[in-house]
Amino acid sequence: MWREVPLHYLVLERLRKMGTSVRDQDLYADVVKSSTTQVSFSDFLRALMSLEIRGFISVTLIKEDVRMISLLGDKE
């Protein structure tokens, strides 16, 4: 099923509303809650990787399965 809003836009929007740094599980739960379509965790991680490559966010591995996502700045 097609999404009305691309997932990486939704992730970036939710991250901006939650603050500058947040854990991946908290951000994923917020994205799932606000999305109208089903979002798998692998799609969420793919969107994070896309945003990190583009320079919008930084993802830091804290523990084996815990990531800290930080907003780097507003690029428009």
Buried (B, 14 or more C-beta within 10 A) or exposed (E): EEBEEEBBEBBBEBBEEBEEEBEBEEBBEBBBEEBEEEBEEEBBBEBBEBBBEEEBBEBEEEEEEEBBBEBEEEEE
